[in-house]
Amino acid sequence: MKLKIDKESDTLYFRLDESQIVESEEVEKNVILNFNKDGKVVGIEMLNLSKVVSAQQLNNLQFETS
């Protein structure tokens, strides 16, 4: 899994695996799901991230597992 925040393009990209993306669908304004050939979600992209999350919240990004 990979999480990438690109401040220049103001996007967040969460990649679940490295399988090839064959289709993308905007499921909500500025939220795009990427699908592989089996129809499985393999990526999530959020555009215009700064309109949703403050810079302070991005600086305090937390990773949790249970």
N, CA, C and O atoms as CSV, one atom per row, in Angstrom:
chain,resi,resn,atom,element,x,y,z
A,1,MET,N,N,0.832,-1.171,0.000
A,1,MET,CA,C,0.000,0.000,0.000
A,1,MET,C,C,0.884,1.244,0.000
A,1,MET,O,O,1.961,1.267,0.596
A,2,LYS,N,N,0.404,2.260,-0.676
A,2,LYS,CA,C,1.129,3.520,-0.731
A,2,LYS,C,C,0.149,4.674,-0.547
A,2,LYS,O,O,-0.976,4.644,-1.045
A,3,LEU,N,N,0.595,5.671,0.166
A,3,LEU,CA,C,-0.169,6.900,0.333
A,3,LEU,C,C,0.726,8.042,-0.127
A,3,LEU,O,O,1.838,8.213,0.374
A,4,LYS,N,N,0.235,8.816,-1.079
A,4,LYS,CA,C,1.019,9.932,-1.604
A,4,LYS,C,C,0.177,11.196,-1.537
A,4,LYS,O,O,-0.974,11.217,-1.970
A,5,ILE,N,N,0.771,12.249,-0.986
A,5,ILE,CA,C,0.135,13.556,-0.974
A,5,ILE,C,C,1.005,14.466,-1.830
A,5,ILE,O,O,2.182,14.676,-1.537
A,6,ASP,N,N,0.419,14.995,-2.878
A,6,ASP,CA,C,1.130,15.879,-3.793
A,6,ASP,C,C,0.618,17.297,-3.563
A,6,ASP,O,O,-0.472,17.656,-4.009
A,7,LYS,N,N,1.417,18.095,-2.861
A,7,LYS,CA,C,0.991,19.455,-2.514
A,7,LYS,C,C,0.888,20.342,-3.753
A,7,LYS,O,O,0.051,21.244,-3.800
A,8,GLU,N,N,1.725,20.097,-4.750
A,8,GLU,CA,C,1.700,20.915,-5.957
A,8,GLU,C,C,0.394,20.740,-6.732
A,8,GLU,O,O,-0.190,21.719,-7.195
A,9,SER,N,N,-0.065,19.490,-6.873
A,9,SER,CA,C,-1.326,19.252,-7.590
A,9,SER,C,C,-2.525,19.197,-6.648
A,9,SER,O,O,-3.664,19.055,-7.093
A,10,ASP,N,N,-2.263,19.312,-5.331
A,10,ASP,CA,C,-3.316,19.335,-4.311
A,10,ASP,C,C,-4.156,18.062,-4.329
A,10,ASP,O,O,-5.386,18.108,-4.290
A,11,THR,N,N,-3.462,16.919,-4.388
A,11,THR,CA,C,-4.147,15.626,-4.429
A,11,THR,C,C,-3.583,14.660,-3.389
A,11,THR,O,O,-2.434,14.765,-2.959
A,12,LEU,N,N,-4.430,13.727,-3.010
A,12,LEU,CA,C,-4.034,12.599,-2.181
A,12,LEU,C,C,-4.319,11.354,-2.992
A,12,LEU,O,O,-5.391,11.222,-3.583
A,13,TYR,N,N,-3.360,10.437,-3.021
A,13,TYR,CA,C,-3.574,9.189,-3.738
A,13,TYR,C,C,-3.230,8.025,-2.825
A,13,TYR,O,O,-2.125,7.944,-2.290
A,14,PHE,N,N,-4.179,7.136,-2.655
A,14,PHE,CA,C,-3.993,5.940,-1.829
A,14,PHE,C,C,-4.066,4.742,-2.753
A,14,PHE,O,O,-5.114,4.468,-3.339
A,15,ARG,N,N,-2.959,4.027,-2.887
A,15,ARG,CA,C,-2.881,2.881,-3.794
A,15,ARG,C,C,-2.855,1.604,-2.967
A,15,ARG,O,O,-1.973,1.423,-2.128
A,16,LEU,N,N,-3.823,0.715,-3.200
A,16,LEU,CA,C,-3.944,-0.511,-2.413
A,16,LEU,C,C,-3.031,-1.624,-2.910
A,16,LEU,O,O,-2.503,-2.395,-2.109
A,17,ASP,N,N,-2.838,-1.717,-4.226
A,17,ASP,CA,C,-1.897,-2.683,-4.780
A,17,ASP,C,C,-1.392,-2.185,-6.123
A,17,ASP,O,O,-1.811,-1.128,-6.594
A,18,GLU,N,N,-0.498,-2.940,-6.737
A,18,GLU,CA,C,0.146,-2.484,-7.963
A,18,GLU,C,C,-0.483,-3.057,-9.233
A,18,GLU,O,O,0.115,-2.972,-10.305
A,19,SER,N,N,-1.679,-3.639,-9.128
A,19,SER,CA,C,-2.315,-4.174,-10.335
A,19,SER,C,C,-2.676,-3.036,-11.285
A,19,SER,O,O,-2.859,-1.895,-10.861
A,20,GLN,N,N,-2.775,-3.357,-12.571
A,20,GLN,CA,C,-3.039,-2.356,-13.592
A,20,GLN,C,C,-4.435,-1.758,-13.442
A,20,GLN,O,O,-5.412,-2.475,-13.228
A,21,ILE,N,N,-4.511,-0.452,-13.556
A,21,ILE,CA,C,-5.792,0.251,-13.511
A,21,ILE,C,C,-6.396,0.229,-14.901
A,21,ILE,O,O,-5.759,0.646,-15.869
A,22,VAL,N,N,-7.638,-0.262,-15.000
A,22,VAL,CA,C,-8.297,-0.324,-16.303
A,22,VAL,C,C,-9.515,0.589,-16.381
A,22,VAL,O,O,-10.030,0.850,-17.468
A,23,GLU,N,N,-9.968,1.067,-15.246
A,23,GLU,CA,C,-11.147,1.935,-15.243
A,23,GLU,C,C,-11.107,2.835,-14.017
A,23,GLU,O,O,-10.619,2.440,-12.957
A,24,SER,N,N,-11.622,4.042,-14.171
A,24,SER,CA,C,-11.731,4.986,-13.067
A,24,SER,C,C,-13.131,5.564,-13.070
A,24,SER,O,O,-13.753,5.736,-14.118
A,25,GLU,N,N,-13.611,5.860,-11.870
A,25,GLU,CA,C,-14.959,6.426,-11.756
A,25,GLU,C,C,-14.970,7.482,-10.667
A,25,GLU,O,O,-14.518,7.240,-9.548
A,26,GLU,N,N,-15.489,8.655,-11.001
A,26,GLU,CA,C,-15.656,9.705,-9.997
A,26,GLU,C,C,-16.947,9.394,-9.246
A,26,GLU,O,O,-18.041,9.537,-9.792
A,27,VAL,N,N,-16.814,8.969,-7.994
A,27,VAL,CA,C,-17.973,8.525,-7.212
A,27,VAL,C,C,-18.596,9.655,-6.406
A,27,VAL,O,O,-19.734,9.555,-5.948
A,28,GLU,N,N,-17.854,10.701,-6.245
A,28,GLU,CA,C,-18.310,11.906,-5.556
A,28,GLU,C,C,-17.428,13.022,-6.088
A,28,GLU,O,O,-16.325,12.761,-6.570
A,29,LYS,N,N,-17.890,14.243,-6.011
A,29,LYS,CA,C,-17.081,15.335,-6.533
A,29,LYS,C,C,-15.671,15.290,-5.942
A,29,LYS,O,O,-15.497,15.337,-4.724
A,30,ASN,N,N,-14.679,15.198,-6.808
A,30,ASN,CA,C,-13.253,15.170,-6.453
A,30,ASN,C,C,-12.782,13.890,-5.786
A,30,ASN,O,O,-11.686,13.861,-5.225
A,31,VAL,N,N,-13.584,12.826,-5.833
A,31,VAL,CA,C,-13.174,11.530,-5.299
A,31,VAL,C,C,-13.277,10.504,-6.430
A,31,VAL,O,O,-14.358,10.251,-6.963
A,32,ILE,N,N,-12.135,9.924,-6.779
A,32,ILE,CA,C,-12.071,8.999,-7.908
A,32,ILE,C,C,-11.590,7.641,-7.417
A,32,ILE,O,O,-10.589,7.540,-6.707
A,33,LEU,N,N,-12.318,6.601,-7.806
A,33,LEU,CA,C,-11.898,5.232,-7.513
A,33,LEU,C,C,-11.280,4.638,-8.768
A,33,LEU,O,O,-11.787,4.843,-9.871
A,34,ASN,N,N,-10.184,3.901,-8.603
A,34,ASN,CA,C,-9.522,3.211,-9.702
A,34,ASN,C,C,-9.743,1.718,-9.533
A,34,ASN,O,O,-9.604,1.177,-8.436
A,35,PHE,N,N,-10.091,1.051,-10.643
A,35,PHE,CA,C,-10.413,-0.375,-10.620
A,35,PHE,C,C,-9.439,-1.166,-11.489
A,35,PHE,O,O,-8.945,-0.663,-12.498
A,36,ASN,N,N,-9.169,-2.405,-11.089
A,36,ASN,CA,C,-8.369,-3.299,-11.924
A,36,ASN,C,C,-9.285,-4.102,-12.840
A,36,ASN,O,O,-10.493,-3.864,-12.863
A,37,LYS,N,N,-8.733,-5.047,-13.594
A,37,LYS,CA,C,-9.514,-5.810,-14.571
A,37,LYS,C,C,-10.586,-6.682,-13.929
A,37,LYS,O,O,-11.544,-7.074,-14.595
A,38,ASP,N,N,-10.436,-6.989,-12.645
A,38,ASP,CA,C,-11.419,-7.808,-11.935
A,38,ASP,C,C,-12.513,-6.967,-11.274
A,38,ASP,O,O,-13.386,-7.507,-10.594
A,39,GLY,N,N,-12.467,-5.653,-11.472
A,39,GLY,CA,C,-13.456,-4.773,-10.876
A,39,GLY,C,C,-13.173,-4.421,-9.425
A,39,GLY,O,O,-14.017,-3.833,-8.749
A,40,LYS,N,N,-11.991,-4.779,-8.947
A,40,LYS,CA,C,-11.600,-4.517,-7.570
A,40,LYS,C,C,-11.020,-3.100,-7.458
A,40,LYS,O,O,-10.245,-2.679,-8.317
A,41,VAL,N,N,-11.390,-2.372,-6.412
A,41,VAL,CA,C,-10.825,-1.042,-6.173
A,41,VAL,C,C,-9.357,-1.202,-5.783
A,41,VAL,O,O,-9.028,-1.920,-4.838
A,42,VAL,N,N,-8.483,-0.522,-6.524
A,42,VAL,CA,C,-7.048,-0.600,-6.243
A,42,VAL,C,C,-6.434,0.766,-5.941
A,42,VAL,O,O,-5.257,0.861,-5.593
A,43,GLY,N,N,-7.242,1.829,-6.076
A,43,GLY,CA,C,-6.735,3.160,-5.789
A,43,GLY,C,C,-7.857,4.128,-5.496
A,43,GLY,O,O,-8.970,3.991,-6.003
A,44,ILE,N,N,-7.548,5.107,-4.673
A,44,ILE,CA,C,-8.497,6.163,-4.325
A,44,ILE,C,C,-7.755,7.485,-4.474
A,44,ILE,O,O,-6.673,7.664,-3.917
A,45,GLU,N,N,-8.337,8.399,-5.222
A,45,GLU,CA,C,-7.722,9.697,-5.451
A,45,GLU,C,C,-8.672,10.791,-4.976
A,45,GLU,O,O,-9.865,10.773,-5.281
A,46,MET,N,N,-8.125,11.742,-4.226
A,46,MET,CA,C,-8.908,12.893,-3.771
A,46,MET,C,C,-8.280,14.142,-4.358
A,46,MET,O,O,-7.107,14.430,-4.119
A,47,LEU,N,N,-9.064,14.881,-5.127
A,47,LEU,CA,C,-8.605,16.111,-5.752
A,47,LEU,C,C,-8.965,17.308,-4.877
A,47,LEU,O,O,-9.865,17.225,-4.042
A,48,ASN,N,N,-8.266,18.408,-5.072
A,48,ASN,CA,C,-8.516,19.635,-4.299
A,48,ASN,C,C,-8.502,19.355,-2.800
A,48,ASN,O,O,-9.394,19.778,-2.064
A,49,LEU,N,N,-7.497,18.650,-2.376
A,49,LEU,CA,C,-7.393,18.192,-0.990
A,49,LEU,C,C,-7.439,19.339,0.021
A,49,LEU,O,O,-8.018,19.193,1.097
A,50,SER,N,N,-6.838,20.465,-0.315
A,50,SER,CA,C,-6.783,21.584,0.633
A,50,SER,C,C,-8.156,22.167,0.931
A,50,SER,O,O,-8.318,22.884,1.919
A,51,LYS,N,N,-9.143,21.875,0.099
A,51,LYS,CA,C,-10.500,22.343,0.364
A,51,LYS,C,C,-11.229,21.429,1.347
A,51,LYS,O,O,-12.273,21.792,1.891
A,52,VAL,N,N,-10.667,20.241,1.568
A,52,VAL,CA,C,-11.291,19.252,2.451
A,52,VAL,C,C,-10.542,19.128,3.783
A,52,VAL,O,O,-11.150,18.933,4.835
A,53,VAL,N,N,-9.220,19.243,3.717
A,53,VAL,CA,C,-8.371,19.017,4.883
A,53,VAL,C,C,-7.430,20.206,5.040
A,53,VAL,O,O,-6.859,20.686,4.061
A,54,SER,N,N,-7.274,20.669,6.248
A,54,SER,CA,C,-6.369,21.799,6.487
A,54,SER,C,C,-4.913,21.342,6.401
A,54,SER,O,O,-4.612,20.156,6.536
A,55,ALA,N,N,-4.023,22.300,6.174
A,55,ALA,CA,C,-2.589,22.001,6.123
A,55,ALA,C,C,-2.123,21.413,7.456
A,55,ALA,O,O,-1.270,20.526,7.481
A,56,GLN,N,N,-2.674,21.900,8.544
A,56,GLN,CA,C,-2.318,21.377,9.873
A,56,GLN,C,C,-2.677,19.897,9.994
A,56,GLN,O,O,-1.898,19.110,10.531
A,57,GLN,N,N,-3.852,19.518,9.499
A,57,GLN,CA,C,-4.259,18.113,9.556
A,57,GLN,C,C,-3.333,17.238,8.713
A,57,GLN,O,O,-3.016,16.116,9.107
A,58,LEU,N,N,-2.899,17.738,7.562
A,58,LEU,CA,C,-1.981,16.972,6.723
A,58,LEU,C,C,-0.639,16.776,7.406
A,58,LEU,O,O,-0.017,15.724,7.264
A,59,ASN,N,N,-0.193,17.771,8.139
A,59,ASN,CA,C,1.076,17.659,8.856
A,59,ASN,C,C,1.000,16.659,9.998
A,59,ASN,O,O,2.029,16.151,10.443
A,60,ASN,N,N,-0.201,16.369,10.476
A,60,ASN,CA,C,-0.390,15.445,11.587
A,60,ASN,C,C,-1.021,14.134,11.139
A,60,ASN,O,O,-1.766,13.508,11.893
A,61,LEU,N,N,-0.727,13.727,9.932
A,61,LEU,CA,C,-1.269,12.478,9.396
A,61,LEU,C,C,-0.869,11.311,10.298
A,61,LEU,O,O,0.300,11.160,10.655
A,62,GLN,N,N,-1.853,10.490,10.660
A,62,GLN,CA,C,-1.606,9.362,11.542
A,62,GLN,C,C,-1.923,8.054,10.830
A,62,GLN,O,O,-2.846,7.988,10.018
A,63,PHE,N,N,-1.163,7.026,11.135
A,63,PHE,CA,C,-1.385,5.703,10.604
A,63,PHE,C,C,-1.742,4.796,11.759
A,63,PHE,O,O,-0.995,4.695,12.733
A,64,GLU,N,N,-2.895,4.128,11.653
A,64,GLU,CA,C,-3.343,3.260,12.740
A,64,GLU,C,C,-3.627,1.865,12.225
A,64,GLU,O,O,-4.140,1.699,11.119
A,65,THR,N,N,-3.301,0.878,13.010
A,65,THR,CA,C,-3.694,-0.508,12.734
A,65,THR,C,C,-4.272,-1.085,14.019
A,65,THR,O,O,-3.992,-0.613,15.122
A,66,SER,N,N,-5.077,-2.107,13.843
A,66,SER,CA,C,-5.606,-2.744,15.063
A,66,SER,C,C,-5.488,-4.235,14.967
A,66,SER,O,O,-5.879,-4.946,15.892
